[in-house]
Amino acid sequence: MRKLTFLLLAISLAPGGCAWLDSFRSDLPGQIAAWEASGEYGRALATLRYVEPTHPRYAQLRKQKKRIERLARELTVKTIRQANALIAKGEWARADALYRDVLVRLPEDSKLLAARQEFLNRRTSYLMHIEAKRLLSRGEQLLRDAPLVAEIRRVIPEDKRANDAVVELENASRATARALLQHGEIALREENFELAERYVRMADALTHDDDLNSRIFIALNQIENHQIEQSRRELARSLKTLSQLEEEFHAALRKRRLLTAKLLLEKMQTLEVKPAAFRKHSEALDSAITRRIKEALDTGRRLYSQGRIKEALNHWQSVLPLEPDNPELKTHIRRAERVLEKLHRLGKGAPATESLDGS
């Protein structure tokens, strides 16, 4: 008797064990009807799966099963429709409660489980979007605070609170930039380039942390490469009017998307553009490219002099496509590559770097 008791206990604890035991009830049709009336469709269907054709009330139980399956399908469709309506109104908590309540009654319904998982994915995505907006807002505030905090320390450089405020702001900026960059990299993987650019450019403005610089550089290159490719596809799909091209050209100049501006200028050259107008556009682009290259050269030299060779190389390489034959850029790049190669060979030791004038 004790062995039988333990066996029945083990069966009841096993997955589906209770349903199997329930299928042997003498009053099974009445119990199924009671579960149907209380909306416990999952329990009723789980039990009915174990009913054999040899059961004396099999025909009646089969009719009950078909009716409960129909009711379960209707409940599933109704639940998903109601949950989507709640989500559309932003009532995420009520939608979550609805799914949980119905899954208690239909715990094995595949459509309901899939809809619940889709809901969880959508909620996660929405919460990430809210968090990213909060980080952008935080980043804007930190950028506004930076000159104020710096001014306080300039006025009273010996004040501990002023210096602590600077350190606190730098740490907050670095942490916010890191979080924004993570959101930007996720957006890039999802090919949401517009959103990625907002996050990455804010991260770039907040900090120049050595650990983040290379990731920011890679992300910005991905974004601009996408923008260039997108422009190529758009230009190939339809021949835009000259006025549209000129508008996009000036917008690209304002946003410092110089490779895109260069592509648009090349396209304008194939249209019937007046020589004087084309010369004006070309001069504007040349001037912007000259300024951008000078900035990159100056920044690269400063980084190089600080021993930050890789960062300097990144800056110089990023502008080389704007002027591939620029001798100064090419010289600096070759020199930086030689130094990095030496560092690699020596196991990242610290040999004296070549000066930029070759000495």
Contacts in CASP RR format, 6 or more apart in sequence:
PFRMAT RR
TARGET T0000
AUTHOR 0000-0000-0000
METHOD contacts of the structure
MODEL  1
MRKLTFLLLAISLAPGGCAWLDSFRSDLPGQIAAWEASGEYGRALATLRY
VEPTHPRYAQLRKQKKRIERLARELTVKTIRQANALIAKGEWARADALYR
DVLVRLPEDSKLLAARQEFLNRRTSYLMHIEAKRLLSRGEQLLRDAPLVA
EIRRVIPEDKRANDAVVELENASRATARALLQHGEIALREENFELAERYV
RMADALTHDDDLNSRIFIALNQIENHQIEQSRRELARSLKTLSQLEEEFH
AALRKRRLLTAKLLLEKMQTLEVKPAAFRKHSEALDSAITRRIKEALDTG
RRLYSQGRIKEALNHWQSVLPLEPDNPELKTHIRRAERVLEKLHRLGKGA
PATESLDGS
8 21 0 8 1.000
11 17 0 8 1.000
11 20 0 8 1.000
11 21 0 8 1.000
12 18 0 8 1.000
12 21 0 8 1.000
16 46 0 8 1.000
19 43 0 8 1.000
19 46 0 8 1.000
19 47 0 8 1.000
19 49 0 8 1.000
19 50 0 8 1.000
20 50 0 8 1.000
22 28 0 8 1.000
22 31 0 8 1.000
22 43 0 8 1.000
22 47 0 8 1.000
23 47 0 8 1.000
23 48 0 8 1.000
23 50 0 8 1.000
23 51 0 8 1.000
25 31 0 8 1.000
28 47 0 8 1.000
28 51 0 8 1.000
28 55 0 8 1.000
28 57 0 8 1.000
28 61 0 8 1.000
29 57 0 8 1.000
29 60 0 8 1.000
29 61 0 8 1.000
29 64 0 8 1.000
31 47 0 8 1.000
32 44 0 8 1.000
32 47 0 8 1.000
32 48 0 8 1.000
32 61 0 8 1.000
32 64 0 8 1.000
32 68 0 8 1.000
33 64 0 8 1.000
35 41 0 8 1.000
35 42 0 8 1.000
35 43 0 8 1.000
35 44 0 8 1.000
35 47 0 8 1.000
36 44 0 8 1.000
36 64 0 8 1.000
36 67 0 8 1.000
36 68 0 8 1.000
36 71 0 8 1.000
39 71 0 8 1.000
39 105 0 8 1.000
40 105 0 8 1.000
41 68 0 8 1.000
41 71 0 8 1.000
41 72 0 8 1.000
41 75 0 8 1.000
41 105 0 8 1.000
41 106 0 8 1.000
42 72 0 8 1.000
42 105 0 8 1.000
42 106 0 8 1.000
42 107 0 8 1.000
42 108 0 8 1.000
42 109 0 8 1.000
44 64 0 8 1.000
44 65 0 8 1.000
44 68 0 8 1.000
45 65 0 8 1.000
45 68 0 8 1.000
45 69 0 8 1.000
45 72 0 8 1.000
46 108 0 8 1.000
48 61 0 8 1.000
48 64 0 8 1.000
48 65 0 8 1.000
48 68 0 8 1.000
51 58 0 8 1.000
51 61 0 8 1.000
52 58 0 8 1.000
55 61 0 8 1.000
72 106 0 8 1.000
72 109 0 8 1.000
75 102 0 8 1.000
75 105 0 8 1.000
75 106 0 8 1.000
76 102 0 8 1.000
76 106 0 8 1.000
76 109 0 8 1.000
76 111 0 8 1.000
76 112 0 8 1.000
76 115 0 8 1.000
79 98 0 8 1.000
79 99 0 8 1.000
79 102 0 8 1.000
79 112 0 8 1.000
79 115 0 8 1.000
80 111 0 8 1.000
80 112 0 8 1.000
80 115 0 8 1.000
82 98 0 8 1.000
83 95 0 8 1.000
83 98 0 8 1.000
83 99 0 8 1.000
83 115 0 8 1.000
83 119 0 8 1.000
84 95 0 8 1.000
86 92 0 8 1.000
86 94 0 8 1.000
86 95 0 8 1.000
86 98 0 8 1.000
87 95 0 8 1.000
87 119 0 8 1.000
87 122 0 8 1.000
92 123 0 8 1.000
92 126 0 8 1.000
95 119 0 8 1.000
96 119 0 8 1.000
96 123 0 8 1.000
99 112 0 8 1.000
99 115 0 8 1.000
99 116 0 8 1.000
99 119 0 8 1.000
102 112 0 8 1.000
103 109 0 8 1.000
103 112 0 8 1.000
103 113 0 8 1.000
103 116 0 8 1.000
106 112 0 8 1.000
128 183 0 8 1.000
128 186 0 8 1.000
131 183 0 8 1.000
132 180 0 8 1.000
132 183 0 8 1.000
132 195 0 8 1.000
132 199 0 8 1.000
135 176 0 8 1.000
135 179 0 8 1.000
135 180 0 8 1.000
135 183 0 8 1.000
135 199 0 8 1.000
135 202 0 8 1.000
136 180 0 8 1.000
136 198 0 8 1.000
136 199 0 8 1.000
136 202 0 8 1.000
138 172 0 8 1.000
138 176 0 8 1.000
139 173 0 8 1.000
139 176 0 8 1.000
139 180 0 8 1.000
139 202 0 8 1.000
139 206 0 8 1.000
140 202 0 8 1.000
142 169 0 8 1.000
142 172 0 8 1.000
142 173 0 8 1.000
142 176 0 8 1.000
142 206 0 8 1.000
143 205 0 8 1.000
143 206 0 8 1.000
145 169 0 8 1.000
146 169 0 8 1.000
146 173 0 8 1.000
149 162 0 8 1.000
149 165 0 8 1.000
149 166 0 8 1.000
149 169 0 8 1.000
150 166 0 8 1.000
152 159 0 8 1.000
152 162 0 8 1.000
152 165 0 8 1.000
153 159 0 8 1.000
153 162 0 8 1.000
153 163 0 8 1.000
153 165 0 8 1.000
153 166 0 8 1.000
155 162 0 8 1.000
156 162 0 8 1.000
157 163 0 8 1.000
170 207 0 8 1.000
173 206 0 8 1.000
173 207 0 8 1.000
174 206 0 8 1.000
174 207 0 8 1.000
174 209 0 8 1.000
174 212 0 8 1.000
176 203 0 8 1.000
176 206 0 8 1.000
177 202 0 8 1.000
177 203 0 8 1.000
177 204 0 8 1.000
177 206 0 8 1.000
177 207 0 8 1.000
177 209 0 8 1.000
177 212 0 8 1.000
178 203 0 8 1.000
178 209 0 8 1.000
178 212 0 8 1.000
180 199 0 8 1.000
180 200 0 8 1.000
180 202 0 8 1.000
180 203 0 8 1.000
180 206 0 8 1.000
181 199 0 8 1.000
181 200 0 8 1.000
181 203 0 8 1.000
181 212 0 8 1.000
181 215 0 8 1.000
181 216 0 8 1.000
181 219 0 8 1.000
183 199 0 8 1.000
184 195 0 8 1.000
184 196 0 8 1.000
184 199 0 8 1.000
184 200 0 8 1.000
184 203 0 8 1.000
184 219 0 8 1.000
185 196 0 8 1.000
185 215 0 8 1.000
185 219 0 8 1.000
187 193 0 8 1.000
187 195 0 8 1.000
187 196 0 8 1.000
187 199 0 8 1.000
188 196 0 8 1.000
188 219 0 8 1.000
188 222 0 8 1.000
188 223 0 8 1.000
193 222 0 8 1.000
193 223 0 8 1.000
193 226 0 8 1.000
193 227 0 8 1.000
196 219 0 8 1.000
196 222 0 8 1.000
196 223 0 8 1.000
197 223 0 8 1.000
200 216 0 8 1.000
200 219 0 8 1.000
200 220 0 8 1.000
200 223 0 8 1.000
201 220 0 8 1.000
203 212 0 8 1.000
203 216 0 8 1.000
204 216 0 8 1.000
204 220 0 8 1.000
210 308 0 8 1.000
210 311 0 8 1.000
213 311 0 8 1.000
213 314 0 8 1.000
214 310 0 8 1.000
214 311 0 8 1.000
214 314 0 8 1.000
217 314 0 8 1.000
217 318 0 8 1.000
221 318 0 8 1.000
224 257 0 8 1.000
224 259 0 8 1.000
224 260 0 8 1.000
227 257 0 8 1.000
227 260 0 8 1.000
228 259 0 8 1.000
228 260 0 8 1.000
228 263 0 8 1.000
231 260 0 8 1.000
231 263 0 8 1.000
231 264 0 8 1.000
232 263 0 8 1.000
234 240 0 8 1.000
235 263 0 8 1.000
235 267 0 8 1.000
240 248 0 8 1.000
240 267 0 8 1.000
242 268 0 8 1.000
242 271 0 8 1.000
242 272 0 8 1.000
242 273 0 8 1.000
245 264 0 8 1.000
245 267 0 8 1.000
245 268 0 8 1.000
245 271 0 8 1.000
246 268 0 8 1.000
246 281 0 8 1.000
248 264 0 8 1.000
249 261 0 8 1.000
249 264 0 8 1.000
249 265 0 8 1.000
249 268 0 8 1.000
249 281 0 8 1.000
249 285 0 8 1.000
252 258 0 8 1.000
252 260 0 8 1.000
252 261 0 8 1.000
252 264 0 8 1.000
253 261 0 8 1.000
253 284 0 8 1.000
253 285 0 8 1.000
253 288 0 8 1.000
256 288 0 8 1.000
256 292 0 8 1.000
258 285 0 8 1.000
258 288 0 8 1.000
258 289 0 8 1.000
258 292 0 8 1.000
258 322 0 8 1.000
259 321 0 8 1.000
259 322 0 8 1.000
261 285 0 8 1.000
261 288 0 8 1.000
262 285 0 8 1.000
262 289 0 8 1.000
262 322 0 8 1.000
265 278 0 8 1.000
265 281 0 8 1.000
265 282 0 8 1.000
265 285 0 8 1.000
268 278 0 8 1.000
268 281 0 8 1.000
269 278 0 8 1.000
289 322 0 8 1.000
289 323 0 8 1.000
292 319 0 8 1.000
292 322 0 8 1.000
293 319 0 8 1.000
293 322 0 8 1.000
293 323 0 8 1.000
293 326 0 8 1.000
293 329 0 8 1.000
296 315 0 8 1.000
296 316 0 8 1.000
296 318 0 8 1.000
296 319 0 8 1.000
296 329 0 8 1.000
297 316 0 8 1.000
297 328 0 8 1.000
297 329 0 8 1.000
297 332 0 8 1.000
299 312 0 8 1.000
299 315 0 8 1.000
300 311 0 8 1.000
300 312 0 8 1.000
300 315 0 8 1.000
300 316 0 8 1.000
300 332 0 8 1.000
301 312 0 8 1.000
301 332 0 8 1.000
301 356 0 8 1.000
303 309 0 8 1.000
303 311 0 8 1.000
303 312 0 8 1.000
303 315 0 8 1.000
304 312 0 8 1.000
304 332 0 8 1.000
304 336 0 8 1.000
304 353 0 8 1.000
304 356 0 8 1.000
307 353 0 8 1.000
309 336 0 8 1.000
309 339 0 8 1.000
309 340 0 8 1.000
309 343 0 8 1.000
309 353 0 8 1.000
310 340 0 8 1.000
312 332 0 8 1.000
312 336 0 8 1.000
313 333 0 8 1.000
313 336 0 8 1.000
313 337 0 8 1.000
313 340 0 8 1.000
316 329 0 8 1.000
316 332 0 8 1.000
316 333 0 8 1.000
316 336 0 8 1.000
317 333 0 8 1.000
319 329 0 8 1.000
320 326 0 8 1.000
320 329 0 8 1.000
320 330 0 8 1.000
320 333 0 8 1.000
323 329 0 8 1.000
332 356 0 8 1.000
335 354 0 8 1.000
335 356 0 8 1.000
335 358 0 8 1.000
338 354 0 8 1.000
339 351 0 8 1.000
339 353 0 8 1.000
339 354 0 8 1.000
342 351 0 8 1.000
343 349 0 8 1.000
343 350 0 8 1.000
343 351 0 8 1.000
END
